[in-house]
Amino acid sequence: MSAGMKWWGWGDPERRVELPETAVSAVRAELGVAADAAGEPVSIGQVSLPDARPLPDAVRSAAGELLDGADDRIRHATGRSYPDLVRLRTGRLDHAPDAVLRPSDAGEVEAVLEACAAGGVAVVPYGGGTSVVGGLEALAGAHSAVVSLELSRLRSVELDARSLTARLGPGLTGPEAEAALGALGATLGHFPQSFEEATIGGFAATRSAGQASSGYGRFDDLVTGLELASPAGRLRTLQIPHTAAGPSLRELVLGSEGTLGVITDVTCRVRPAPPTRVYEGWIAADFEAGREIVRDLAQRHEAPDVLRLSDEEETRVSLELAGTQGFQKRALDAYLSLRRRRGGCLMICGWEGEREDVNRRRGISQARLRLGGAVSLGRSAGNSWFRNRYGGPYLRDELMNLGVLVETLETAHTWSRLDELYRAVGGALRGALGERSIVMCHVSHAYPDGASLYFTFLTAARSGEELDQWRVAKSAACEAIVGAEGTITHHHAVGRDHAPYMRAEVGELGLEALRAVKERLDPAGIMNPGKLLPAD
Ligand SMILES: Cc1cc2nc3c(=O)[nH]c(=O)nc-3n(C[C@H](O)[C@H](O)[C@H](O)COP(=O)(O)OP(=O)(O)OC[C@H]3O[C@@H](n4cnc5c(N)ncnc54)[C@H](O)[C@@H]3O)c2cc1C
C-alpha cells in the first residue's frame, strides 16, 4: 500500500466518488438493501490482530528499515479483495505480518532472504498491496514468524531511448513509472484499473493485464528481462529482445507471485508517448453481436488499443450508477430510438499513437463496428469512460458503505467456448447469490483466438456472514470455470484463493514441476507460503 492509501479501502483517502441519490435508491430497491444497513469501517485503533511473534536479530537488522507498529502491520496484512476489505472494515484480522521490512536495494533484499531462510521466517513480498486473490495473506506456513517485504524503496528508472526499453525498480507505482517515462517522452502503456496503487514488481509477479492490453499488450508481453533474488541466489535473464536458448526462465519468474523469490529489477519495452488519443462509445445490438465485432477486429489484427464490451446487465447498471437517469437517460434513449435501437451493449474503443495512424486504424474499426450493427455514441461517451477509468474501486467503497457485497472475478476462453463459459459462470453466480443480485460481465482483453470475461457481482451483504456469502459465490464461479475448462485467472493471478484450482489448471505433473522449481530456488519454503500451489 502506498503511504497514503486508505487503510480500509481504495486509493486516496481524500477522494470519494459520490453515488447519485437515484443510484443509491435503485441499488437498495433492486438488491433489497435496508436503508440502515450502512456499514462504515471501524477506526484503525479498533482493529484486532494477532500478537507479533519475535524475530531473530539477524532478520531485524537485515533491512535498512523495520516497522513493527500495529498500524504498519495492519496496512500490510491484506490485499484489496472483498474479503480483505470486510476483514479490515470490521477490524477482524486473523493474520498479519509480525513486522514490515523495507530494503533499500537488491543487496538488502538478498540479506533479508538469507537471514529469513536461516532463521525460519516466512517472507511475503509486498508491492502496492492491491492483490485481489489473497496473494498477500501473512501466512507463516511451517515457520515461526512472517515478515512483509515492502519494495517501495526500489524505484530506479533507466531508459534506453535507442532500444526503447526501460529498466525499472519493482517498487515504482504505475503513476510513478509513467511520470518518469513521460518526462523522457515514453510510455509503458500498462493501465490496469489498479494503476494508481499497484507496482512494477506486482505487475510482473502476477502477469497483470491493463485496460489498453489489446494495443500495448499485457505486462508479461512487455517484459524483456528481469532479476529475481531467491533464497538460493540471484537469477538473471539477459536484456535481449528474444532468445531460443531453451525454455524461458523469464516466463518462469513472471507470475511466480513471490513464491520463488523477489523480483528486484524489470526491463520492459516502452513506446513513444502517444501524441493523439481518441476514445469513443458505441452500442452493439446485444452481447453476442458485440462479441462478434470484437472477434472480427481481433482476428483482423485491427483491434483498437482499448476495446471493451459490456453485457446488457453491465450496460444498464453502469448507466444507472453514473446517474444516467432522468434527462440524460431520456436523451440517450431518444438518440438510440432514432437509430432504431432500444438498449444494447456499451462498447468503448480507444486509439492511441500518431495522428495519422490513429485515423487510419479508427477508420477501419468504425467500418467493422458499423458492419456488425453497432451504433456510435460519439466521443463524449468515450471521454467520460477515459476520465473515470480508475474510479470503479472508489465506487466499491461507497457500495460497501451502503451494505452491498460487491466483488469481481475473471477468466478466459477461446471464441468457440466463450459463450458457454459466460453462461456457466453467470448462472453459477446467480444460483449462489439468489434472485436479488446483479451479475454483470464485460470483455476487455481480446485475442485472435479468444478473450477474457470479467464478472462483477453484487448482492445485499448479510452482516456478520459476508465472508460465507462471498465463499459460496466464489466457489460456485470457480467450479463453473473449471467445469467449462476456462482458466481460473486471466490476469488477477492465483494467490491463496485460486490455489485449490491449480491442479485443474496445470495437472498433477505440472504441479510437481512447479514444486520442483520452488524446492530448488526456495529450499526452506519461506517464500509466500500458501500461495500459487495447493497445500496437498
Ligand atoms: C480495484 C482493483 C482493480 C484491479 N484491476 C486490475 C486490472 O485491471 N488488471 C490486472 O491485471 N489486475 C488488476 N487488479 C489486481 C492487482 O492490482 C494486480 O494483481 C497487480 O499486478 C498487483 O500489483 P501490486 O504491486 O499491488 O502487488 P501486490 O498486491 O503487492 O502483490 C501481488 C502478488 O505479487 C507478489 N509480489 C509483489 N511484488 C513482488 C516482487 N517485486 N517480487 C515478487 N513477488 C512480488 C506478492 O507477494 C503477491 O503475491 C486490480 C486490483 C484491484 C484492487
The ligand as a Tripos MOL2 file, in Angstrom:
@<TRIPOS>MOLECULE
LIG
   53    58     1     0     0
SMALL
NO_CHARGES

@<TRIPOS>ATOM
      1 C1         -9.5510   -2.2310   -7.6720 C.3       1 LIG1
      2 C2         -8.6120   -3.1750   -8.3440 C.ar      1 LIG1
      3 C3         -8.5190   -3.1970   -9.7150 C.ar      1 LIG1
      4 C4         -7.6500   -4.0930  -10.3380 C.ar      1 LIG1
      5 N1         -7.5390   -4.0540  -11.6830 N.ar      1 LIG1
      6 C5         -6.6620   -4.8850  -12.2950 C.ar      1 LIG1
      7 C6         -6.5030   -4.8360  -13.7060 C.ar      1 LIG1
      8 O1         -7.1280   -4.0320  -14.4100 O.2       1 LIG1
      9 N2         -5.6210   -5.7000  -14.2650 N.ar      1 LIG1
     10 C7         -4.8870   -6.5680  -13.5040 C.ar      1 LIG1
     11 O2         -4.0960   -7.3110  -14.0640 O.2       1 LIG1
     12 N3         -5.0310   -6.6340  -12.1840 N.ar      1 LIG1
     13 C8         -5.8800   -5.8120  -11.5480 C.ar      1 LIG1
     14 N4         -6.0070   -5.8630  -10.1850 N.ar      1 LIG1
     15 C9         -5.2030   -6.8190   -9.4190 C.3       1 LIG1
     16 C10        -3.8500   -6.2420   -8.9360 C.3       1 LIG1
     17 O3         -3.8550   -4.8540   -8.9810 O.3       1 LIG1
     18 C11        -2.7220   -6.7770   -9.7770 C.3       1 LIG1
     19 O4         -2.5600   -8.1480   -9.4790 O.3       1 LIG1
     20 C12        -1.3720   -6.0780   -9.5830 C.3       1 LIG1
     21 O5         -0.4920   -6.5380  -10.5660 O.3       1 LIG1
     22 C13        -0.7500   -6.2930   -8.2260 C.3       1 LIG1
     23 O6          0.3110   -5.3720   -8.0780 O.3       1 LIG1
     24 P1          0.7990   -4.9000   -6.6420 P.3       1 LIG1
     25 O7          2.0140   -4.0910   -6.8180 O.co2     1 LIG1
     26 O8         -0.2980   -4.2730   -5.9010 O.co2     1 LIG1
     27 O9          1.1730   -6.2870   -5.9870 O.3       1 LIG1
     28 P2          0.7560   -6.8520   -4.5800 P.3       1 LIG1
     29 O10        -0.7000   -6.8910   -4.4580 O.co2     1 LIG1
     30 O11         1.5160   -6.1560   -3.5190 O.co2     1 LIG1
     31 O12         1.2940   -8.3420   -4.7360 O.3       1 LIG1
     32 C14         0.6770   -9.2530   -5.6010 C.3       1 LIG1
     33 C15         1.4490  -10.5870   -5.5650 C.3       1 LIG1
     34 O13         2.7300  -10.4210   -6.1470 O.3       1 LIG1
     35 C16         3.7640  -10.6330   -5.1890 C.3       1 LIG1
     36 N5          4.7640   -9.5900   -5.4190 N.ar      1 LIG1
     37 C17         4.5740   -8.2430   -5.4170 C.ar      1 LIG1
     38 N6          5.7250   -7.6270   -5.7340 N.ar      1 LIG1
     39 C18         6.6410   -8.5940   -5.9540 C.ar      1 LIG1
     40 C19         8.0150   -8.5960   -6.3230 C.ar      1 LIG1
     41 N7          8.6990   -7.4670   -6.5510 N.pl3     1 LIG1
     42 N8          8.6440   -9.7910   -6.4390 N.ar      1 LIG1
     43 C20         7.9940  -10.9560   -6.2400 C.ar      1 LIG1
     44 N9          6.6920  -11.0090   -5.8800 N.ar      1 LIG1
     45 C21         6.0400   -9.8350   -5.7500 C.ar      1 LIG1
     46 C22         3.0960  -10.5730   -3.8390 C.3       1 LIG1
     47 O14         3.7570  -11.3680   -2.8820 O.3       1 LIG1
     48 C23         1.7020  -11.0830   -4.1590 C.3       1 LIG1
     49 O15         1.6820  -12.4810   -4.1700 O.3       1 LIG1
     50 C24        -6.8790   -4.9810   -9.5540 C.ar      1 LIG1
     51 C25        -6.9700   -4.9330   -8.1530 C.ar      1 LIG1
     52 C26        -7.8300   -4.0340   -7.5570 C.ar      1 LIG1
     53 C27        -7.8940   -3.9770   -6.0650 C.3       1 LIG1
@<TRIPOS>BOND
     1     1     2 1
     2     2     3 ar
     3     2    52 ar
     4     3     4 ar
     5     4     5 ar
     6     4    50 ar
     7     5     6 ar
     8     6     7 ar
     9     6    13 1
    10     7     8 2
    11     7     9 ar
    12     9    10 ar
    13    10    11 2
    14    10    12 ar
    15    12    13 ar
    16    13    14 ar
    17    14    15 1
    18    14    50 ar
    19    15    16 1
    20    16    17 1
    21    16    18 1
    22    18    19 1
    23    18    20 1
    24    20    21 1
    25    20    22 1
    26    22    23 1
    27    23    24 1
    28    24    25 2
    29    24    26 1
    30    24    27 1
    31    27    28 1
    32    28    29 2
    33    28    30 1
    34    28    31 1
    35    31    32 1
    36    32    33 1
    37    33    34 1
    38    33    48 1
    39    34    35 1
    40    35    36 1
    41    35    46 1
    42    36    37 ar
    43    36    45 ar
    44    37    38 ar
    45    38    39 ar
    46    39    40 ar
    47    39    45 ar
    48    40    41 1
    49    40    42 ar
    50    42    43 ar
    51    43    44 ar
    52    44    45 ar
    53    46    47 1
    54    46    48 1
    55    48    49 1
    56    50    51 ar
    57    51    52 ar
    58    52    53 1
@<TRIPOS>SUBSTRUCTURE
     1 LIG1         1 GROUP 0 **** ****
